[in-house]
């Protein structure tokens, strides 16, 4: 790299909004969620460097969502993919992942609802049995 190119990179980085420095630091420490929050809350959202960093953060959040999804952490995957979508438009595989996560959330909600119904049914049956046996519930 010639001296001009290295100076150009330094000068451009030096002229970036402060949120870019903070976001890069968060990314360096493996925290794309915090980086996204800093960039999305920035009043400099139209700055070129901010937009470019948002795209980078979006890609990292999509990767995080994919890892969470594979590990069965549906809620975490949903949060990550939604935040990625706020940082940049989801395309191709990222959209497919978002759709898979949404389906998994629906299935999880259905399973949870069914489990809650079963618990309520069991409680009602116990209450009926104790009432029929003349025992008062505590």
Helices and strands as residue ranges (DSSP letters): H 3-15, H 18-28, H 32-40, H 48-70, H 74-87, H 92-132
